[in-house]
Amino acid sequence: MTEINNTEQKPLLIQQGGLSRYQRWRLIKDNLAGKGVVFGGLSVIVAIVLIFFYLLYVVFPLFESAKAESVSQYNVPAATSGETLLLAMEEQNEIAVRFTNQGKAVFFAVATGKIIYQEALAIPENIEITSFSQGDPTKGIVAYGLSDGRVVIAKHNYKVTYPNDIRLIIPEIEYPLGREPLVIDNQGNALQRIAIRVDEDMTTVIAKTAANQLVLSHYAKEESLFGDDSTPQHSEAVINSIAMDVEYLLVDKEQRLMYLASKDGNLSVYNISNKSSPVLLQHLNLLEKGKKITSLVFLNGEISLLVGDSSGLVTQWTIIRDEKNQQVMKSLRAFKVSDVEIIAINAEQRRKGFMVVDAEGTVGIYHSTAEREIIKENVTQSKPVTLTQSPRANAFLLLSKDYRIQFWRVHNEHPDVSLKSIWQKVWYESYPKPDYIWQSSSASNDFEPKMSLTPLVFGTLKAAFYAMMVAMPLAIMGAIYTAYFMAPAMRSYVKPTIELMEALPTVILGFLAGLWLAPFVEKNLLGIFSLFMIVPLGVMVFAFCWQHLPASIRHRVANGWDAAILIPVIIISAWFAFAISPAIETQFFNGDMRVWMNESFGIGYDQRNALVVGLAMGFAVIPTIFSITEDAIFSVPKNLTVGSLALGATPWQTMTRVVLLTASPGIFSAVMIGFGRAVGETMIVLMATGNTPVMDLSIFQGMRTLSANIAVEMPEAEVDSTHYRVLFLAALVLFLFTFVFNTLAELIRQNLREKYSSL
């Protein structure tokens, strides 16, 4: 018989080296599968590492140090044309201009100092220049106050052409209000201090005269009904006997506020909305006794003042609304530049940064919102006279008393980002107090970006918390019943059905949450809360009644099918909860629970809120937690449960003291994976939260999450801009958060596995 069997096997098995062809092929497949698994696992790790380093690569420039380097220095061009009153550059950093006390404009090459063009402004003969002022730096407006009470308004402009594809910049002087000087003081007194604002439809000139009067002249264009012509309208106001020696005179770009300041720190703020009747808003002292104001300019946007003093301190002051809703000046922050007086402050034209030079020739670059010192360099040994930076803030010119001009280039791409501006409270302009704010963009170039990630992280955790509060009890309890108590036949329907829920696109869930669930919850708010009481109560009442039914009726339902008879009970209880809620709302909450909460407790209600997100995102997370938990419980060895039951334990005792402990690593993994899903969810929170980046724990208020914020703002962010890189920083924070959290979760899971492996 043995010979016959061997004879039959030889045609089927070809022996070679002790292994059959089938066995060799099986080993090859096992080898390939093992290497494939290793390769796939390593590929996932490499992909994650590459994602991390790419995010880091995009974010890193935010925290690079700024740099400044000297390019050239040269003698003041056309020194015989007079002392410099103002230096200015065009945005290409090729041509600069200096306005002199002789009424001349000298245009010269920024890099070499070579004179390009000179022009004498339209100053009348035999009339002295008694004051000078710069208007809006972005428009190039300047004004000369004259000894006869008149003012000459000019504008330096630059025409850019490209002959033969080579950029050519041609400087010129224009007179937006005409070459003829405007009469400001009808009495002909010299204008000692002036401030000017020129817009397309109106112009305001404010001057302090030698007669110690403040004259406000306003010119406005009023178009006719058909818009074919316009008639200039002139109004004038005079403030007599000014109480202080006005050294600084400013008017904001909206031509609504006027600031008068003396050297000893006194400041008066006037509302000039009504140009014929200025109103004093506030008078205060900006400095401590013994200090002097040495420079006073607007910060970009002209909501704040930058005050440089004799002690080397620069302070930012702005108007806010106090508790009585009155406008008051408030000091937001201060920057210590040095221990010597501030000579000049020059604010950036497009950001909330500014440049300072002190009496020792030290130049500092600062950013107000980020509250950081970016650069500090000693540029000259001679005492500085004035400085200017280019419109793009990537270069500056410094004029010193030795008649030398220093030209420096600056690399300072992201000054508005700091750890404080991202994670801590910041006192923004016009805000009554420091706060966490995310508001990254605006239609205005003067906008102060507010890029605090704190409300976004808060919103992410808030959305995940409420989603888990809904998902965890339902998913875990459902998995326990399905895996341990439910009949196998019923389980074969329930488990695939719940797992099929995970295939639903989250965009559909978000769409339904935003357009159907949110209005439904708003309309039936009390009914939603009634569900949490009436449905469990209905189940308990039914269970009590079921236990007292005759055994012949109860035994008709097979073991493990008990849940099926609860379905109509739950449906009827839910219907009953919504049916009686209007009567309860009328009886106890004055007919509207939302209004009652607001009036009684000050709790507001936003239609797209955390409750809606918790319900919708909880529905999305339930399948993940349920499936993993159910598998973990179902995989507990049967000998453990059978042994426990054989020793006299009840099924419930076996479940709580044997099965759950053994399955706890898997259950914990399910919860962590569900939490990770909730943290990274985008579409549901994007469509159902209202996307308001507020920090409010209330379940009735919305939020904005990190993932939703990236989805909303990334398409409109300028590549490589600060906004763009901060969005990548948000992605990096989300990446690190999930990585660290999952790593800790894995350590805990391994600990649980080792602890209960002996069961």
C-alpha positions in Angstrom: 0.0 0.0 0.0 2.9 2.4 0.8 4.5 1.7 -2.5 1.2 2.5 -4.3 0.8 5.8 -2.4 4.3 6.9 -3.2 3.8 5.9 -6.8 0.6 8.1 -7.0 2.3 11.1 -5.4 5.4 11.2 -7.6 3.6 12.6 -10.7 2.1 15.3 -8.5 5.1 16.4 -6.4 8.4 17.0 -8.0 11.0 16.7 -5.2 13.9 19.2 -5.3 16.0 19.9 -2.3 13.3 18.4 0.0 10.6 20.9 -1.0 7.9 20.4 -3.6 7.2 22.9 -6.4 4.0 24.0 -4.6 5.8 24.6 -1.3 8.6 26.6 -3.1 6.0 28.8 -4.8 4.1 29.3 -1.5 7.4 30.4 0.2 8.0 32.8 -2.7 4.6 34.3 -2.3 5.0 34.6 1.5 8.3 36.3 1.0 6.9 38.8 -1.5 3.9 39.5 0.7 6.1 40.1 3.8 8.4 42.4 1.8 5.3 44.1 0.4 4.0 44.8 3.8 7.3 46.1 5.0 7.6 48.3 1.9 4.1 49.6 2.4 4.7 50.4 6.1 8.0 52.1 5.4 6.4 54.1 2.5 3.7 55.3 4.9 6.3 56.4 7.4 8.4 58.1 4.7 5.3 59.9 3.4 4.4 61.2 6.8 8.0 62.3 7.4 8.0 64.1 4.0 4.7 65.8 4.8 6.1 67.0 8.1 9.3 68.4 6.6 7.4 70.0 3.7 5.2 71.8 6.2 8.3 72.8 8.2 9.9 74.0 5.0 7.0 76.4 4.2 6.6 77.5 7.9 10.3 78.1 8.7 10.7 81.5 6.9 8.1 82.9 9.4 10.7 82.7 12.1 13.8 83.6 10.2 15.8 86.6 11.5 15.5 89.8 9.4 18.7 91.2 7.9 19.9 94.6 7.0 23.0 95.4 4.9 24.8 98.5 3.9 24.8 99.2 0.1 26.4 102.6 -0.3 26.9 106.0 1.2 27.5 109.3 -0.4 27.4 113.1 0.1 24.0 114.8 0.0 23.1 115.6 -3.6 22.9 119.3 -4.4 23.8 120.3 -0.9 23.6 124.0 -1.9 19.9 123.6 -2.5 19.2 123.8 1.2 18.7 121.8 4.3 16.7 118.6 3.9 13.1 118.7 5.3 12.0 115.4 3.9 13.5 112.3 2.3 11.3 109.9 0.3 11.8 107.0 -2.1 9.7 105.4 -4.8 8.8 101.7 -4.4 11.5 100.3 -6.8 14.2 101.8 -4.7 15.8 103.5 -7.7 15.0 107.2 -7.2 14.7 109.3 -4.1 13.8 112.9 -3.5 14.7 115.4 -0.9 12.7 118.5 -0.3 14.7 121.4 1.1 14.1 124.5 3.1 14.7 126.6 0.0 11.6 125.1 -1.7 13.4 122.8 -4.0 12.9 119.1 -4.9 16.1 117.2 -5.7 15.6 113.8 -7.3 18.7 111.5 -7.2 19.7 107.9 -7.7 19.2 105.9 -4.5 22.3 103.7 -5.0 24.8 106.4 -6.0 23.4 109.8 -5.1 23.7 111.0 -8.7 21.3 113.9 -9.4 18.6 113.0 -11.8 16.4 116.1 -11.8 15.9 119.3 -9.8 12.9 121.6 -9.6 12.1 124.7 -7.7 8.5 124.6 -6.3 6.1 127.4 -7.0 7.0 129.5 -4.0 6.2 133.2 -4.6 9.2 135.5 -4.7 10.2 137.4 -1.6 8.0 135.1 0.5 9.7 133.0 3.2 9.1 129.4 3.9 8.0 129.1 7.6 6.8 125.5 7.9 6.7 122.2 6.0 4.5 119.1 6.2 4.1 115.7 4.6 0.6 114.5 3.7 -0.3 110.9 3.0 3.1 109.2 2.2 1.4 106.8 -0.2 0.3 109.8 -2.3 3.5 111.8 -2.2 1.8 115.0 -1.0 3.9 117.7 0.6 3.0 121.3 1.7 5.1 124.4 2.3 3.6 127.0 4.8 4.5 130.6 3.9 5.1 133.8 5.8 2.1 135.5 4.2 -0.5 132.9 5.4 -0.6 130.9 2.3 0.4 127.3 1.5 1.9 125.6 -1.6 0.7 122.0 -2.1 2.8 119.8 -4.3 3.1 116.1 -5.1 6.2 114.1 -6.2 5.2 111.4 -8.7 7.0 108.8 -10.8 6.0 107.6 -14.2 7.2 104.2 -15.2 7.8 103.3 -18.8 9.5 100.4 -20.6 11.3 101.6 -23.8 13.1 98.7 -25.4 11.9 96.5 -22.5 14.0 98.4 -20.0 12.3 100.0 -17.0 12.6 103.8 -17.0 11.3 105.9 -14.1 10.7 109.6 -14.7 10.2 111.8 -11.6 8.0 114.8 -11.7 6.4 117.5 -9.5 2.6 118.0 -9.8 0.3 120.5 -8.2 -3.0 118.7 -7.3 -4.7 122.0 -6.3 -3.0 124.2 -8.8 0.3 126.1 -8.8 -1.2 129.1 -7.1 -0.8 129.0 -3.3 -3.9 128.6 -1.2 -4.8 131.3 1.3 -5.2 129.8 4.7 -4.9 132.8 7.0 -6.8 135.8 5.7 -4.9 138.1 8.0 -1.6 137.2 6.4 0.1 135.7 9.5 2.9 133.3 9.0 2.0 129.6 9.1 4.3 128.2 11.9 2.9 124.6 11.8 0.8 122.9 9.1 -1.0 119.6 8.5 -2.6 118.6 5.2 -4.7 115.9 3.7 -5.6 115.8 0.0 -8.2 113.4 -1.5 -10.0 113.4 -4.8 -13.1 115.0 -3.4 -11.9 117.0 -0.4 -8.8 118.7 1.0 -8.2 119.8 4.6 -5.4 122.2 5.7 -4.8 122.9 9.3 -2.3 125.6 10.3 -1.0 127.2 13.5 -0.3 130.9 12.8 2.1 133.4 14.3 -1.0 135.0 16.0 -1.3 131.8 18.1 -4.5 130.8 16.2 -5.4 127.5 14.7 -7.0 127.8 11.3 -8.8 124.9 9.7 -9.6 125.3 5.9 -11.6 122.7 4.2 -12.2 122.4 0.4 -14.9 120.0 -0.9 -16.1 119.2 -4.4 -19.9 118.9 -4.7 -21.1 117.4 -8.0 -24.2 118.7 -9.7 -27.2 116.5 -10.1 -26.2 115.2 -13.5 -22.5 114.9 -12.5 -21.3 117.0 -15.4 -19.3 119.5 -13.3 -18.4 120.2 -9.7 -18.4 123.2 -7.5 -15.7 123.7 -4.9 -17.1 124.4 -1.4 -14.8 126.1 1.1 -15.3 126.2 4.9 -13.1 127.6 7.6 -12.9 127.5 11.4 -10.6 129.3 13.7 -9.5 128.3 17.2 -8.2 131.3 19.1 -5.7 131.4 22.0 -4.4 127.8 21.9 -3.5 126.8 25.5 -0.2 125.0 24.6 2.8 125.6 22.4 1.9 123.4 19.4 5.0 121.6 18.1 3.2 118.7 16.3 0.1 119.0 14.2 -1.6 115.9 12.5 -4.8 115.2 10.8 -5.9 111.6 9.9 -6.6 110.4 6.4 -10.4 110.3 7.0 -10.1 114.0 7.9 -12.2 113.5 11.0 -9.6 113.8 13.8 -7.0 116.4 14.5 -4.1 116.0 17.0 -2.2 118.8 18.6 0.9 118.1 20.7 3.5 120.1 22.5 7.1 119.1 23.3 6.3 118.5 27.0 3.9 115.7 26.1 0.5 117.5 26.1 -1.9 116.2 23.5 -5.3 117.5 22.4 -7.6 115.4 20.2 -10.3 117.2 18.2 -13.2 115.8 16.2 -13.3 117.8 13.0 -16.1 115.9 11.2 -17.9 119.2 11.2 -15.1 121.3 9.6 -16.7 124.6 10.7 -17.0 123.6 14.4 -14.2 121.4 15.8 -15.0 119.6 19.1 -12.3 118.8 21.7 -12.6 115.1 22.5 -9.8 114.7 25.0 -6.8 116.5 26.5 -4.1 114.4 28.2 -0.4 114.2 28.9 1.5 111.4 27.1 4.8 111.5 29.0 6.2 111.3 32.5 7.5 114.5 33.9 10.9 115.5 32.6 10.5 113.8 29.2 10.0 115.5 25.9 8.3 114.4 22.7 11.0 114.3 19.9 8.9 112.6 17.2 5.2 112.1 16.5 3.8 110.3 13.5 0.9 108.1 12.5 1.2 104.3 12.3 0.0 102.8 9.1 -3.8 103.1 9.0 -3.6 106.3 11.0 -5.6 104.9 13.9 -2.6 105.0 16.2 0.1 107.5 17.1 3.7 106.6 17.5 5.3 108.9 20.2 9.1 109.0 20.4 10.6 110.8 23.4 13.8 112.0 24.9 14.4 108.8 26.9 14.6 106.6 23.9 11.1 105.2 24.2 8.5 104.8 21.5 4.9 104.4 22.7 1.8 103.5 20.6 -1.3 105.4 21.5 -4.7 104.8 19.9 -8.4 105.8 20.4 -10.7 103.1 21.9 -14.2 103.1 23.3 -14.2 102.9 27.1 -16.9 101.4 29.4 -19.1 104.5 28.9 -18.8 104.2 25.1 -16.7 107.4 24.9 -13.6 107.7 22.7 -10.4 108.0 24.8 -6.7 107.8 24.0 -5.0 104.7 25.4 -1.4 103.5 25.4 -1.3 100.0 23.9 2.4 99.2 24.1 5.9 100.7 24.3 9.3 99.9 22.7 12.5 100.7 24.4 14.9 101.7 21.6 17.8 103.1 23.7 18.7 105.5 26.4 19.1 108.6 24.2 16.4 110.7 22.4 14.5 109.5 19.4 15.4 111.6 16.3 12.9 110.3 13.8 10.2 107.6 13.3 9.1 106.4 9.9 6.1 104.1 9.7 5.8 101.4 7.0 3.2 102.2 4.3 1.8 98.7 4.0 2.2 97.0 7.4 2.1 97.9 11.0 5.8 98.2 11.3 8.0 101.2 11.8 11.6 102.3 11.8 13.3 104.4 14.4 16.7 106.2 14.6 18.1 107.6 17.9 20.7 110.4 18.5 23.6 107.9 18.4 22.8 106.7 14.9 21.2 103.4 15.9 18.4 102.3 13.6 15.7 99.9 14.9 12.9 98.2 13.1 9.9 97.1 15.1 6.4 95.7 14.5 3.6 97.0 16.7 1.2 94.1 16.6 3.8 91.4 17.0 5.4 93.6 19.7 8.9 92.5 18.6 12.2 94.2 17.8 13.2 93.0 14.4 16.5 94.7 13.7 18.8 97.0 15.6 21.9 98.3 13.8 24.3 101.2 14.3 24.3 103.0 11.0 26.3 106.2 11.5 28.5 107.8 14.0 27.3 111.3 13.2 24.0 112.5 14.6 21.1 111.6 12.3 18.8 114.2 10.8 16.1 112.2 9.2 15.4 108.8 7.6 12.9 107.2 5.2 12.1 103.7 4.2 10.8 102.6 0.8 7.1 101.8 0.3 7.9 98.1 0.4 9.9 98.5 3.5 12.9 96.7 2.0 15.3 99.6 2.0 16.0 102.8 3.8 17.9 106.1 3.6 19.5 107.8 6.5 20.7 111.4 6.4 23.2 112.5 9.1 24.6 115.9 10.2 27.8 115.3 8.3 25.8 115.6 5.1 26.2 111.9 4.3 23.4 109.6 3.2 23.4 105.9 4.0 21.6 103.5 1.8 20.7 100.1 3.3 18.7 97.2 2.0 16.4 95.2 4.4 15.2 91.6 4.2 12.2 91.5 6.5 9.4 89.4 4.9 7.3 88.4 7.9 7.7 90.9 10.8 4.1 90.5 11.9 4.5 87.0 13.2 5.7 86.2 16.7 4.9 83.6 19.4 3.0 86.4 21.2 0.9 87.3 18.2 0.1 83.6 17.4 -0.6 82.2 20.9 -1.2 85.0 23.3 -3.6 87.9 23.8 -2.8 90.9 21.7 -4.2 94.4 22.1 -5.3 95.4 18.6 -6.1 98.9 17.4 -9.7 100.0 18.3 -10.2 97.0 20.6 -11.1 97.7 24.2 -8.8 95.1 25.6 -6.3 92.4 24.6 -7.9 89.4 23.0 -7.4 86.2 20.9 -8.5 87.2 17.4 -8.3 85.5 14.0 -9.1 87.9 11.1 -6.5 87.5 8.5 -7.6 89.7 5.6 -9.6 92.8 4.7 -10.3 94.9 1.7 -8.2 97.7 3.2 -4.5 98.1 2.8 -4.4 99.6 6.3 -5.8 96.5 7.8 -4.0 95.1 10.9 -3.8 91.3 10.4 -5.0 89.3 13.4 -3.5 85.8 13.2 -4.0 84.2 16.6 -4.2 80.4 16.2 -5.5 80.0 19.7 -9.2 80.4 18.8 -8.8 77.9 16.0 -7.2 75.3 18.3 -9.9 76.0 20.8 -12.6 75.5 18.1 -11.0 72.3 16.9 -11.0 70.8 20.4 -14.5 72.1 21.1 -15.9 70.5 18.0 -14.2 67.2 18.7 -15.3 67.3 22.3 -19.0 67.6 21.5 -18.8 65.1 18.7 -17.2 62.6 21.0 -19.8 63.3 23.7 -22.5 62.2 21.2 -20.5 59.4 19.5 -18.8 57.6 22.4 -21.8 56.5 24.5 -23.8 55.4 21.5 -21.0 53.7 19.6 -19.4 51.9 22.6 -22.7 50.7 24.2 -24.0 49.7 20.8 -20.8 47.7 20.1 -21.0 46.0 23.5 -24.6 44.8 22.9 -23.9 43.8 19.3 -20.8 41.8 20.1 -21.8 40.1 23.3 -25.6 40.0 23.7 -27.1 40.2 20.2 -28.1 37.1 18.3 -25.6 36.2 15.5 -28.3 36.5 12.8 -29.3 40.0 13.9 -25.6 40.9 14.2 -25.0 40.0 10.6 -27.4 42.8 9.6 -26.6 45.4 12.2 -22.8 45.5 12.0 -22.6 45.9 8.2 -25.3 48.5 8.2 -23.5 50.6 10.8 -20.2 50.2 9.0 -21.9 51.2 5.8 -22.6 54.6 7.4 -18.9 55.3 7.3 -19.1 55.4 3.5 -21.3 58.4 3.6 -19.4 61.4 2.2 -18.9 64.0 4.9 -19.8 66.8 2.5 -23.3 65.3 2.3 -23.4 65.2 6.1 -22.2 68.8 6.3 -24.7 69.8 3.7 -27.6 68.2 5.6 -26.3 69.6 8.9 -26.1 73.1 7.6 -29.3 73.3 5.6 -31.6 70.9 7.4 -30.4 69.9 10.9 -29.4 73.5 12.0 -32.8 75.0 11.3 -34.5 71.9 12.7 -32.6 72.1 16.0 -33.3 75.9 16.2 -37.0 75.3 15.8 -37.1 72.3 18.1 -34.4 73.1 20.7 -36.5 71.9 23.7 -37.4 68.8 21.8 -33.7 67.9 21.3 -33.1 68.2 25.0 -36.3 66.3 25.8 -35.0 63.4 23.8 -32.2 62.8 26.4 -34.8 62.4 29.1 -37.9 60.9 27.5 -36.3 58.3 25.3 -34.3 56.6 28.2 -37.4 56.9 30.4 -39.6 55.3 27.7 -37.1 52.4 27.4 -37.0 51.9 31.1 -40.8 51.9 31.4 -41.0 49.4 28.6 -38.4 47.2 30.1 -40.3 47.3 33.5 -43.5 46.3 31.7 -41.8 43.7 29.7 -40.5 42.0 32.8 -44.0 41.7 34.2 -45.5 40.2 31.0 -46.4 36.4 31.1 -43.5 34.2 30.3 -45.3 32.7 27.4 -45.2 36.1 25.7 -41.6 37.0 26.6 -40.3 33.6 25.5 -41.6 34.2 22.0 -38.7 36.6 21.4 -35.5 34.6 21.1 -32.4 35.5 23.1 -30.4 38.3 21.4 -33.4 39.7 19.5 -34.5 41.9 22.3 -33.2 45.1 20.7 -35.6 44.6 17.7 -38.7 45.2 19.9 -37.1 48.4 21.2 -37.1 50.1 17.8 -40.8 51.1 17.9 -40.4 52.1 21.5 -37.6 54.5 20.7 -39.4 55.9 17.7 -42.6 56.5 19.7 -40.6 58.1 22.6 -38.8 60.4 20.2 -42.0 61.5 18.6 -43.6 62.1 22.0 -40.6 64.2 23.0 -41.0 66.5 20.1 -44.8 66.5 20.4 -45.0 67.8 24.0 -42.0 70.2 23.7 -44.2 73.1 22.4 -46.5 72.9 25.4 -43.6 72.7 27.8 -41.9 75.6 26.1 -45.1 77.7 26.3 -45.6 76.8 30.0 -42.1 77.2 31.4 -40.0 79.2 28.8 -42.4 82.0 27.6 -42.9 80.3 24.3 -39.3 80.5 23.1 -36.5 78.8 24.9 -33.8 80.6 23.0 -35.2 84.0 24.0 -35.7 82.9 27.6 -32.0 81.7 27.9 -30.8 85.1 26.5 -33.0 87.1 28.8 -32.5 85.0 31.9 -28.8 84.0 31.7 -27.4 86.0 28.8 -26.8 82.9 26.7 -27.0 83.7 23.0 -28.0 81.2 20.4 -26.3 80.9 17.0 -28.1 78.7 14.5 -24.9 76.9 13.4 -23.4 75.9 16.7 -21.6 73.2 18.6 -24.8 71.3 19.2 -25.4 70.9 15.5 -21.8 70.0 14.9 -21.9 67.4 17.8 -24.9 65.7 16.3 -23.7 65.7 12.7 -20.0 64.9 13.4 -21.0 62.4 16.1 -23.0 60.6 13.5 -19.9 60.5 11.2 -17.6 59.2 14.0 -20.0 56.5 15.4 -19.2 53.9 12.7 -15.4 54.2 13.3 -15.7 53.7 17.1 -18.4 51.1 16.8 -16.6 48.9 14.3 -13.3 48.8 16.1 -14.9 48.4 19.5 -17.2 45.6 18.3 -14.3 43.7 16.8 -12.3 44.1 19.9 -15.1 42.7 22.1 -16.1 40.0 19.7 -12.4 38.8 19.5 -12.2 38.1 23.3 -11.4 34.4 23.5 -14.6 32.3 24.2 -12.8 30.3 26.9 -12.7 33.4 29.1 -16.4 34.1 28.9 -17.4 30.5 29.2 -15.1 30.0 32.2 -16.5 33.1 33.9 -20.0 31.9 33.3 -19.1 28.4 34.5 -17.8 29.9 37.8 -21.2 31.4 38.5 -20.8 35.0 37.1 -23.7 36.5 35.4 -23.4 37.6 31.7 -23.3 41.3 32.8 -20.6 40.5 35.4 -18.6 38.6 32.8 -19.0 41.5 30.4 -17.8 44.2 32.9 -15.1 42.3 34.7 -13.7 40.0 32.0 -14.6 41.0 28.5 -14.3 44.8 28.8 -10.9 44.5 30.5 -9.6 42.2 27.9 -10.9 44.3 25.1 -9.9 47.7 26.7 -6.8 48.2 24.4 -9.0 47.8 21.4 -11.7 50.1 22.8 -9.2 52.7 23.7 -7.8 52.5 20.2 -11.3 53.0 18.8 -11.9 56.1 20.9 -8.5 57.6 19.9 -9.1 56.9 16.2 -12.5 58.4 16.5 -11.1 61.5 18.2 -8.5 61.8 15.5 -11.3 61.6 12.9 -13.2 64.3 14.8 -10.1 66.6 15.1 -9.3 66.4 11.4 -12.9 66.7 10.1 -13.3 69.5 7.6 -16.5 69.5 5.6 -19.0 69.1 8.5 -17.5 71.8 10.6 -17.0 74.0 7.5 -20.7 73.8 6.6 -22.4 73.5 10.0 -20.5 75.8 12.4 -20.8 79.3 10.9 -17.0 79.5 10.9 -16.8 82.2 13.6 -13.4 82.1 15.3 -14.7 82.8 18.8 -13.6 81.3 22.1 -16.9 80.4 23.8 -17.5 77.2 25.6 -21.3 77.5 25.1 -22.8 74.6 23.1 -25.1 77.2 21.5 -22.2 79.2 19.8 -20.2 78.3 16.7 -16.5 78.0 16.3 -13.9 77.7 13.6 -11.5 74.7 13.4 -7.9 74.5 12.1 -8.9 72.2 9.2 -11.9 74.3 8.2 -9.9 77.5 8.4 -7.3 76.1 6.0 -10.0 74.9 3.6 -11.7 78.3 3.6 -8.7 80.6 3.3 -6.0 78.7 1.5 -7.5 79.2 -2.0 -7.4 83.0 -1.5 -4.0 83.3 0.2 -1.2 84.8 -1.8 1.6 82.3 -2.2 4.5 82.8 0.2 2.7 85.6 2.0 2.6 85.7 5.7 -1.1 84.6 5.6 -0.1 81.7 3.4 2.6 80.5 5.7 0.5 80.9 8.8 -2.1 78.7 7.3 0.7 76.1 6.8 1.7 76.7 10.4 -1.9 75.8 11.3 -1.6 72.6 9.3 1.7 71.8 11.1 0.1 72.4 14.5 -2.8 70.0 13.5 -0.2 67.5 12.2 1.8 67.6 15.4 -1.3 67.5 17.6 -2.6 64.3 16.0 0.9 62.8 15.9 1.6 63.5 19.6 -1.9 62.5 20.7 -1.8 59.2 18.7 1.6 58.4 20.0 0.5 58.9 23.6 -2.6 56.9 22.9 -0.5 54.0 21.5 1.7 54.0 24.6 -1.4 53.8 26.8 -2.9 51.0 24.6 0.3 49.0 24.9 0.2 49.5 28.6 -3.4 48.2 28.8 -2.5 45.2 26.6 0.4 44.2 28.8 -1.7 44.7 32.0 -4.6 42.5 30.8 -2.7 40.1 28.7 -2.7 37.5 31.5 -6.5 37.3 31.5 
